[in-house]
Amino acid sequence: MNKIMYIIAVLFLVACKNKEKEVEVTANVPPVEKPAVHSEAFNTSFKNVLDRYYSLRDALIASDTAAANQAAALLLRSADELKLDELKKIDTNNIIIPTAQTYTGGINSESKGLLGEAGIEGKRKSFQMISANLFDLTRTVRYAEEKVYLLHCPMAFNNAGADWLSNSTEIKNPYFGSKMLTCGSVKDSVVLR
């Protein structure tokens, strides 16, 4: 009987010790990062970039090279006009603005590349790089005015896969258009609301 009481006491102490450790571990979890509060000027300029990007995506879904060129030219201008100087209040370590400039530079370069491509497949390849830069830009500046989803098509570019952005989870594939319109899945999102 004493052995049973001893075993129960040891188990009770071990259980209590584990509870204390569990509390310690959860107490050290970093708080969830809050969205940045941006100026209206920045939010408007960023929304313009997203809207122009979505127009480009829609043109590629429709396999319309002329509309893709027009949308890419507007995206290029919107990226140039992005009000990154409005981020100075939150960029206390001078990291956000230079990083954002790198991504806007990538968007600009790839938009110019897309304009130089004659065929739809070349335009889609440039779009892939624009998408990667814009998603990273969205995360860097912590844009919180709308949800931005990263969707993925595993079969694009000979099964290498490619991503694109959307403001909804509905799959409309810009890499295959009507050939495989619903091929893809939601891979990630920027939801800072």
Secondary structure as GFF3:
##gff-version 3
##sequence-region A 1 193
A	DSSP	alpha_helix	2	27	.	.	.	ID=ss1
A	DSSP	alpha_helix	40	61	.	.	.	ID=ss2
A	DSSP	alpha_helix	65	80	.	.	.	ID=ss3
A	DSSP	three_ten_helix	84	87	.	.	.	ID=ss4
A	DSSP	alpha_helix	96	116	.	.	.	ID=ss5
A	DSSP	alpha_helix	120	141	.	.	.	ID=ss6
A	DSSP	beta_strand	148	153	.	.	.	ID=ss7
A	DSSP	alpha_helix	156	159	.	.	.	ID=ss8
A	DSSP	beta_strand	162	166	.	.	.	ID=ss9
A	DSSP	three_ten_helix	177	179	.	.	.	ID=ss10
A	DSSP	beta_strand	185	190	.	.	.	ID=ss11
###
